[in-house]
Amino acid sequence: MSRLWQRWKALPLPWRKHQLAGVDLAGNRYWFFRPTANARPRRIMENNPEIPYSDIKIPPQWHQWLRYTRPDPPSLPELQYDVQRLEDLKHLVRAADERWAAKPSVLDKPRRGNQELAIGDGEMKGTVGQKGETGEGRGVDGVERQRAVEMKKREGGEKGKEDPWKIRQGKAGEDWKPEAWSPGRVQR
């Protein structure tokens, strides 16, 4: 019955002031009329009285028609297709988020188990072709010893240098006087 009523109201009869342009999926009606004979037709929306005023949402296609950016009013199949497209888009976004969450992040810390397996005990020393010679200082214990030696070298090399930020400087008005700048030796 409502489709019959909509078709009747959409007929361009000469005695009609308002002509029905269409209906959206929420039941809102869209009308157009000419205020004067020479003016461009006005487009208005009549909201569904069953829906609270705060919950009214106008579809983008009808917004375009109301603001004259779209010449023809949208059809019901077009509105239904757009709703289905949005549901499919939400499903695809959810699936993409799950795929991204499953992948390991670059910012995550690497697992130590993989590094220890790669080092192993008794790795071969020398070039390819030398068989049976186990490397000295290789393996897990050897790597730890090598790291300890490197740390001692760093600490020993830095003892001769004084950190300029650790030097206690008094207030400018006391015994402190600025020193002349002397560039350090360049290490090559």
C-alpha positions as CSV (number, residue, x, y, z in Angstrom):
1,M,0.0,0.0,0.0
2,S,2.8,2.4,0.8
3,R,4.5,1.8,-2.6
4,L,1.2,2.7,-4.3
5,W,1.0,5.9,-2.2
6,Q,4.6,6.8,-3.1
7,R,3.9,6.3,-6.8
8,W,0.8,8.5,-6.5
9,K,2.6,11.3,-4.7
10,A,5.6,11.1,-7.1
11,L,3.3,11.9,-10.2
12,P,3.9,15.4,-11.5
13,L,0.3,16.6,-11.5
14,P,-0.3,20.3,-12.2
15,W,-2.3,21.0,-9.1
16,R,0.3,19.5,-6.7
17,K,2.6,21.9,-4.8
18,H,4.9,19.2,-3.4
19,Q,6.2,16.2,-5.3
20,L,7.7,13.1,-3.7
21,A,11.3,12.5,-4.8
22,G,11.8,9.3,-2.8
23,V,12.2,7.5,0.6
24,D,15.3,6.3,2.3
25,L,15.7,3.0,4.3
26,A,14.9,4.6,7.6
27,G,11.5,5.9,6.3
28,N,12.4,9.5,5.8
29,R,10.6,11.2,2.9
30,Y,12.2,13.6,0.5
31,W,10.2,16.2,-1.4
32,F,10.8,18.9,-4.0
33,F,8.6,21.9,-5.0
34,R,8.9,25.3,-6.7
35,P,8.2,28.2,-4.5
36,T,7.6,30.4,-7.5
37,A,7.3,29.6,-11.2
38,N,10.8,30.9,-12.2
39,A,12.7,29.7,-9.1
40,R,14.7,26.6,-8.9
41,P,12.9,23.7,-7.1
42,R,13.4,23.5,-3.3
43,R,14.4,20.1,-1.8
44,I,13.3,19.2,1.7
45,M,13.3,16.2,4.0
46,E,10.4,15.0,6.1
47,N,11.7,12.8,8.9
48,N,10.0,9.6,10.0
49,P,7.8,10.4,13.1
50,E,8.6,7.0,14.7
51,I,12.3,7.8,15.0
52,P,13.5,10.2,17.7
53,Y,14.9,13.5,16.3
54,S,18.4,12.9,17.8
55,D,18.7,9.5,16.1
56,I,18.0,10.7,12.5
57,K,20.8,9.9,10.1
58,I,20.6,11.1,6.5
59,P,22.4,8.9,4.0
60,P,25.2,10.6,2.1
61,Q,23.4,10.0,-1.3
62,W,20.3,12.0,0.0
63,H,22.6,14.7,1.4
64,Q,24.1,15.1,-2.0
65,W,20.6,15.4,-3.6
66,L,19.4,17.9,-0.9
67,R,22.4,20.1,-1.6
68,Y,22.1,20.0,-5.4
69,T,25.4,18.2,-5.9
70,R,23.4,15.2,-7.3
71,P,20.8,15.9,-10.0
72,D,18.7,12.7,-9.5
73,P,17.5,11.3,-6.3
74,P,19.0,7.9,-5.2
75,S,17.0,4.7,-5.6
76,L,16.3,2.2,-2.9
77,P,18.5,-0.5,-4.5
78,E,21.4,2.0,-4.6
79,L,20.9,2.7,-0.8
80,Q,20.7,-1.0,-0.1
81,Y,23.9,-1.7,-2.0
82,D,25.7,1.1,-0.1
83,V,24.6,-0.5,3.3
84,Q,25.9,-3.9,2.1
85,R,29.2,-2.3,0.9
86,L,29.7,-0.7,4.3
87,E,29.1,-4.1,6.1
88,D,31.6,-5.7,3.7
89,L,34.1,-3.0,4.4
90,K,33.8,-3.4,8.1
91,H,34.4,-7.2,7.7
92,L,37.5,-6.6,5.5
93,V,38.9,-4.1,8.0
94,R,38.4,-6.6,10.9
95,A,40.2,-9.3,8.9
96,A,43.1,-6.9,8.0
97,D,43.4,-5.9,11.7
98,E,43.6,-9.6,12.7
99,R,46.3,-10.2,10.1
100,W,48.4,-7.2,11.3
101,A,48.0,-8.4,14.9
102,A,49.2,-11.9,14.0
103,K,52.4,-10.6,12.4
104,P,55.4,-9.9,14.6
105,S,56.2,-6.2,15.0
106,V,59.6,-4.7,14.2
107,L,59.4,-2.9,17.5
108,D,59.1,-6.1,19.5
109,K,62.2,-7.4,21.2
110,P,63.9,-10.3,19.5
111,R,63.7,-13.7,21.3
112,R,67.0,-14.7,22.9
113,G,66.3,-18.4,22.2
114,N,67.0,-17.9,18.5
115,Q,70.3,-16.1,19.1
116,E,71.6,-18.7,21.4
117,L,70.8,-21.5,18.9
118,A,72.6,-19.7,16.1
119,I,75.9,-19.5,18.1
120,G,76.2,-23.1,19.3
121,D,79.2,-24.9,20.9
122,G,82.4,-25.9,19.1
123,E,82.1,-23.9,15.9
124,M,84.8,-24.5,13.4
125,K,87.8,-22.1,13.3
126,G,89.5,-21.0,10.1
127,T,88.5,-21.2,6.5
128,V,86.5,-23.8,4.6
129,G,88.5,-27.0,4.2
130,Q,90.0,-27.2,7.7
131,K,88.2,-30.0,9.5
132,G,88.0,-31.1,13.1
133,E,89.6,-28.0,14.6
134,T,87.4,-26.5,17.2
135,G,87.7,-22.7,17.7
136,E,89.2,-21.3,20.8
137,G,87.1,-18.7,22.4
138,R,84.0,-19.7,20.3
139,G,80.7,-21.0,21.5
140,V,78.6,-19.5,24.3
141,D,81.5,-19.4,26.9
142,G,83.9,-17.9,24.4
143,V,81.5,-15.2,23.3
144,E,80.9,-14.2,26.9
145,R,84.7,-14.1,27.5
146,Q,85.2,-12.0,24.4
147,R,82.5,-9.5,25.5
148,A,84.1,-9.2,28.9
149,V,87.5,-8.4,27.3
150,E,86.0,-5.8,25.1
151,M,84.3,-4.1,28.1
152,K,87.6,-4.0,30.0
153,K,89.2,-2.4,26.9
154,R,86.5,0.2,26.8
155,E,86.7,1.0,30.5
156,G,90.5,1.2,30.4
157,G,90.5,3.5,27.4
158,E,88.0,5.8,29.0
159,K,89.8,6.1,32.3
160,G,92.4,8.5,30.8
161,K,89.7,10.8,29.6
162,E,87.8,13.0,32.1
163,D,84.2,13.6,31.5
164,P,83.8,17.4,31.1
165,W,80.2,17.2,32.5
166,K,81.3,15.5,35.7
167,I,83.8,18.3,36.7
168,R,82.3,20.3,39.5
169,Q,82.0,23.9,38.5
170,G,81.1,26.6,41.1
171,K,79.0,29.7,40.6
172,A,80.3,32.2,38.0
173,G,81.2,34.7,40.7
174,E,83.3,32.4,42.8
175,D,86.7,30.8,42.1
176,W,85.6,29.4,38.7
177,K,87.0,30.9,35.5
178,P,86.2,29.6,32.0
179,E,88.9,27.7,30.3
180,A,90.1,28.2,26.8
181,W,88.8,25.7,24.3
182,S,91.3,23.1,23.1
183,P,90.1,20.6,20.5
184,G,90.8,17.0,21.2
185,R,92.8,14.7,19.1
186,V,91.0,13.2,16.2
187,Q,91.0,9.4,16.2
188,R,91.4,7.8,12.8
